């Protein structure tokens, strides 16, 4: 009688045969037969937990057919199981060269690079995987949203903008797409465009907390429509009362309205929730205006510690030191 384990093994072999024979790179000749034989043995060894033997069989299979995407992927998977990441990456890179439109090798490479904290390489591989996925599913909005997020992480604003516009062609009333178009417009110094996108997002979803806060914060930064900004930010806080970014927006609004006591109260609260250089910059400004210079210095130093590339904060600290002389 065939045991459950035997049935599982046989089923796995038949599945491997299906993958193998449908591999476009494989011709059914003498070399193919040899590759297939080793491929089957490798699959059996895998299911018995004998990875060393499986890897050796996959290598023999590749000697007969080194252009099989399936063999390279399976070999990479076994290397990963062994913790041999360098060899896995080599096999995955070979797989991407064999089939540049494949999704799996890029996706696995992205995970491996991400685990190794190679974030730039990981992002590049995610981008390629998502591009290839979008070719297979050209109307899958989730794929485009993820691709847009990857572009934003890389600060590829032109590509990101094109992606979110494509989403709107597929789903015209997608509030999130309008939100990220607003973010891109603001980052590329087109603030009037950002406001229009945010208003559209809020027209679609009036309770979109991020959009409420973003539009309110832009008004505060531009020192315009401050009463409307207060309404927007407070509504965002009703939805997410413990959001440090929204609390910072409210504190910065009070600062712009010359309500210094309220500003310090909110900014101090925000600084305890988030370690964000913008919050500590705002807090330093508020302390400075309140003539609490030592606290201002501490806040600005904290902002600089979080982001050392902030020249404007360096100038504020220099000005503060010079004023004491």
C-alpha positions as CSV (number, residue, x, y, z in Angstrom):
1,X,0.0,0.0,0.0
2,X,1.3,3.5,-0.9
3,X,1.9,5.6,2.2
4,X,0.8,9.3,2.5
5,X,4.5,10.3,2.3
6,X,5.0,8.2,-0.8
7,X,1.9,9.8,-2.4
8,X,3.3,13.3,-1.6
9,X,6.6,12.4,-3.1
10,X,5.1,11.0,-6.3
11,X,2.8,14.0,-6.6
12,X,5.8,16.4,-6.1
13,X,7.7,14.6,-8.9
14,X,4.8,14.8,-11.3
15,X,4.5,18.6,-10.5
16,X,8.3,18.9,-11.2
17,X,7.9,17.1,-14.4
18,X,5.2,19.5,-15.5
19,X,7.4,22.5,-14.7
20,X,10.3,20.9,-16.4
21,X,8.6,20.0,-19.7
22,X,6.9,23.3,-19.9
23,X,10.1,25.2,-19.4
24,X,10.6,27.1,-22.7
25,X,14.4,26.7,-22.6
26,X,14.3,22.9,-22.7
27,X,14.5,20.8,-25.9
28,X,13.4,17.2,-25.7
29,X,16.7,15.5,-26.8
30,X,19.4,13.4,-25.2
31,X,20.6,16.3,-23.1
32,X,17.1,17.0,-22.0
33,X,16.6,13.4,-20.9
34,X,19.8,13.6,-18.8
35,X,18.8,16.9,-17.3
36,X,15.4,15.6,-16.5
37,X,16.8,12.5,-14.8
38,X,19.0,14.6,-12.5
39,X,16.1,17.0,-11.9
40,X,13.9,14.2,-10.7
41,X,16.6,12.8,-8.4
42,X,17.2,16.3,-7.0
43,X,13.5,16.7,-6.3
44,X,13.3,13.4,-4.5
45,X,16.4,14.2,-2.4
46,X,14.8,17.6,-1.5
47,X,11.7,15.8,-0.1
48,X,13.9,13.5,1.9
49,X,15.7,16.5,3.4
50,X,19.0,15.6,1.7
51,X,20.0,19.1,0.5
52,X,23.6,18.3,-0.3
53,X,22.6,15.5,-2.6
54,X,19.8,17.6,-4.2
55,X,22.2,20.4,-4.9
56,X,24.6,18.0,-6.6
57,X,21.9,16.6,-8.8
58,X,20.7,20.1,-9.8
59,X,24.3,20.9,-10.7
60,X,24.4,17.8,-12.9
61,X,21.1,18.8,-14.5
62,X,22.6,22.2,-15.3
63,X,25.6,20.5,-17.1
64,X,23.0,19.1,-19.5
65,X,20.8,22.2,-19.7
66,X,22.3,25.3,-18.2
67,X,19.5,27.5,-19.7
68,X,16.6,26.0,-17.6
69,X,15.0,28.7,-15.4
70,X,13.4,26.1,-13.2
71,X,16.7,24.3,-12.4
72,X,18.4,27.6,-11.5
73,X,15.5,28.7,-9.3
74,X,15.3,25.3,-7.5
75,X,19.1,25.3,-6.9
76,X,18.9,28.8,-5.5
77,X,16.1,27.7,-3.2
78,X,18.2,24.9,-1.8
79,X,21.2,27.2,-1.3
80,X,19.0,29.5,0.7
81,X,17.8,26.6,2.8
82,X,21.5,25.9,3.5
83,X,22.2,29.5,4.3
84,X,24.6,29.8,1.3
85,X,23.3,33.1,0.2
86,X,26.1,34.1,-2.1
87,X,25.6,31.0,-4.2
88,X,21.8,31.5,-4.2
89,X,22.3,35.1,-5.5
90,X,24.6,33.8,-8.3
91,X,21.9,31.3,-9.4
92,X,19.1,33.9,-9.2
93,X,21.1,36.4,-11.3
94,X,21.7,33.7,-13.9
95,X,17.9,33.1,-13.9
96,X,17.2,36.8,-14.5
97,X,19.5,36.8,-17.5
98,X,17.8,33.7,-19.0
99,X,14.4,35.2,-18.6
100,X,14.5,39.0,-18.0
101,X,10.6,39.0,-17.8
102,X,10.5,36.5,-14.9
103,X,9.1,37.7,-11.6
104,X,10.3,35.1,-9.1
105,X,14.1,35.6,-9.3
106,X,13.8,39.3,-8.9
107,X,11.4,39.0,-6.0
108,X,13.7,36.4,-4.2
109,X,16.8,38.6,-4.8
110,X,14.9,41.5,-3.3
111,X,14.2,39.5,-0.2
112,X,17.8,38.3,0.1
113,X,19.2,41.8,-0.3
114,X,16.7,43.2,2.1
115,X,17.7,40.6,4.7
116,X,21.3,41.6,4.2
117,X,20.3,45.3,4.6
118,X,21.4,46.0,1.0
119,X,18.4,48.3,0.6
120,X,19.3,49.9,-2.6
121,X,19.8,46.6,-4.4
122,X,16.6,45.3,-2.8
123,X,14.6,48.2,-4.0
124,X,16.0,47.8,-7.5
125,X,15.0,44.1,-7.6
126,X,11.5,44.9,-6.2
127,X,11.1,47.4,-9.0
128,X,12.0,44.9,-11.7
129,X,9.8,42.2,-10.1
130,X,6.8,44.6,-10.0
131,X,7.4,45.8,-13.6
132,X,7.4,42.3,-14.8
133,X,4.3,41.5,-12.8
134,X,2.5,44.5,-14.3
135,X,3.1,43.1,-17.8
136,X,1.3,39.9,-16.8
137,X,-1.5,41.8,-15.0
138,X,-1.7,45.2,-16.6
139,X,-4.9,46.1,-14.7
140,X,-3.8,45.1,-11.2
141,X,-3.9,48.3,-9.2
142,X,-2.2,46.8,-6.2
143,X,0.9,46.0,-8.2
144,X,1.1,49.6,-9.5
145,X,0.6,51.0,-5.9
146,X,3.5,48.9,-4.7
147,X,5.6,50.0,-7.7
148,X,4.7,53.6,-6.9
149,X,5.9,53.2,-3.3
150,X,9.2,51.7,-4.5
151,X,9.7,54.6,-6.9
152,X,9.0,57.0,-4.0
153,X,11.5,55.2,-1.8
154,X,14.1,55.7,-4.6
155,X,13.0,59.3,-5.0
156,X,12.2,58.6,-8.7
157,X,9.4,61.2,-8.7
158,X,8.9,61.2,-12.5
159,X,8.3,57.5,-12.6
160,X,6.2,57.5,-9.4
161,X,4.0,60.3,-10.8
162,X,3.5,58.3,-14.0
163,X,2.5,55.2,-12.0
164,X,0.0,57.0,-9.9
165,X,-1.6,58.7,-12.9
166,X,-1.9,55.2,-14.5
167,X,-3.7,54.1,-11.3
168,X,-6.2,56.9,-11.8
169,X,-6.8,55.8,-15.4
170,X,-7.8,52.4,-14.0
171,X,-9.6,53.7,-10.9
172,X,-10.5,57.4,-11.4
173,X,-11.7,57.9,-7.8
174,X,-8.7,56.5,-5.9
175,X,-8.0,58.9,-3.0
176,X,-4.7,57.4,-2.2
177,X,-3.3,57.9,-5.7
178,X,-4.3,61.6,-5.4
179,X,-2.6,61.8,-2.0
180,X,0.7,60.5,-3.4
181,X,0.5,62.7,-6.4
182,X,0.2,65.6,-3.9
183,X,3.3,64.4,-2.1
184,X,5.2,64.2,-5.4
185,X,4.1,67.7,-6.4
186,X,5.1,69.1,-3.0
187,X,8.5,67.4,-3.2
188,X,9.1,68.8,-6.7
189,X,8.2,72.4,-5.6
190,X,4.7,72.5,-7.1
191,X,2.7,73.3,-4.0
192,X,-0.3,74.7,-5.8
193,X,-0.6,71.4,-7.7
194,X,-0.2,69.5,-4.4
195,X,-3.1,71.4,-2.9
196,X,-5.4,70.5,-5.8
197,X,-4.6,66.8,-5.5
198,X,-5.2,66.9,-1.8
199,X,-8.6,68.6,-2.2
200,X,-9.5,65.9,-4.8
201,X,-8.5,63.2,-2.3
202,X,-10.7,64.7,0.4
203,X,-13.6,65.1,-2.0
204,X,-13.4,61.4,-2.6
205,X,-12.7,60.5,1.1
206,X,-13.5,63.4,3.6
207,X,-12.1,61.3,6.5
208,X,-8.7,60.7,4.9
209,X,-6.6,61.6,7.9
210,X,-3.3,61.8,6.1
211,X,-4.7,64.1,3.5
212,X,-6.5,66.3,6.1
213,X,-3.2,66.8,7.9
214,X,-1.1,67.2,4.8
215,X,-3.3,70.0,3.4
216,X,-3.6,71.7,6.8
217,X,0.2,71.5,7.2
218,X,0.8,73.0,3.7
219,X,-1.5,75.9,4.6
220,X,0.5,76.4,7.9
221,X,3.8,76.3,6.0
222,X,2.5,78.9,3.5
223,X,1.0,81.0,6.4
224,X,-2.4,81.0,4.7
225,X,-5.9,79.9,5.5
226,X,-4.8,79.2,9.1
227,X,-8.3,78.9,10.4
228,X,-9.1,76.3,7.8
229,X,-5.8,74.6,8.5
230,X,-6.8,74.3,12.1
231,X,-10.1,72.7,11.2
232,X,-8.4,70.2,8.9
233,X,-5.6,69.2,11.4
234,X,-8.0,68.9,14.3
235,X,-10.3,66.6,12.2
236,X,-7.2,64.5,11.4
237,X,-6.5,64.3,15.1
238,X,-10.1,63.2,15.9
239,X,-9.4,60.3,13.6
240,X,-5.9,59.5,14.9
241,X,-5.5,61.4,18.3
242,X,-2.0,59.9,19.1
243,X,-0.4,60.6,15.7
244,X,2.8,62.5,16.5
245,X,3.0,64.1,13.0
246,X,-0.5,65.5,13.3
247,X,0.2,66.8,16.8
248,X,3.3,68.5,15.4
249,X,1.2,70.1,12.7
250,X,-1.2,71.5,15.4
251,X,1.7,72.8,17.4
252,X,3.3,74.5,14.3
253,X,-0.1,76.0,13.5
254,X,-0.3,77.6,17.0
255,X,3.3,78.9,16.6
256,X,2.2,80.6,13.3
257,X,-0.8,82.0,15.2
258,X,1.5,83.4,17.9
259,X,-0.1,81.1,20.5
260,X,3.2,80.2,22.1
261,X,2.0,78.4,25.2
262,X,-0.3,76.1,23.1
263,X,2.5,75.6,20.5
264,X,5.0,74.5,23.1
265,X,2.5,72.1,24.7
266,X,1.7,70.4,21.4
267,X,5.3,70.3,20.1
268,X,6.6,68.9,23.4
269,X,3.9,66.2,23.2
270,X,4.8,65.4,19.6
271,X,8.5,65.2,20.4
272,X,7.8,62.5,23.0
273,X,5.9,60.4,20.4
274,X,8.2,60.7,17.4
275,X,12.0,61.1,17.0
276,X,11.6,63.3,13.9
277,X,14.0,66.1,13.0
278,X,11.2,68.4,11.7
279,X,9.4,68.2,15.1
280,X,12.6,69.1,17.0
281,X,13.3,71.9,14.6
282,X,9.8,73.3,15.3
283,X,10.3,72.8,19.0
284,X,13.6,74.7,18.9
285,X,11.9,77.6,17.1
286,X,9.2,77.7,19.7
287,X,11.7,77.6,22.6
288,X,13.7,80.3,20.9
289,X,10.7,82.5,20.5
290,X,9.9,81.9,24.2
291,X,13.5,83.0,25.0
292,X,14.3,79.6,26.5
293,X,17.6,79.5,24.6
294,X,19.1,76.4,26.3
295,X,16.1,74.3,25.5
296,X,16.1,75.7,21.9
297,X,19.7,74.6,21.6
298,X,18.9,71.1,22.9
299,X,16.0,70.7,20.5
300,X,18.0,71.9,17.5
301,X,20.9,69.6,18.4
302,X,18.5,66.7,18.6
303,X,17.2,67.6,15.1
304,X,20.7,67.7,13.8
305,X,21.5,64.4,15.5
306,X,18.6,62.8,13.6
307,X,19.5,64.4,10.3
308,X,23.0,65.8,10.0
309,X,22.3,67.3,6.5
310,X,20.2,70.2,7.8
311,X,22.2,73.3,7.0
312,X,19.4,75.6,8.2
313,X,19.5,74.1,11.7
314,X,23.3,74.5,11.7
315,X,22.8,78.2,11.0
316,X,20.3,78.5,13.7
317,X,22.7,77.0,16.2
318,X,25.5,79.3,15.0
319,X,23.2,82.3,15.3
320,X,22.3,81.2,18.9
321,X,25.9,80.8,19.9
322,X,26.9,84.2,18.4
323,X,24.0,85.9,20.2
324,X,25.5,84.8,23.6
325,X,28.9,86.3,22.9
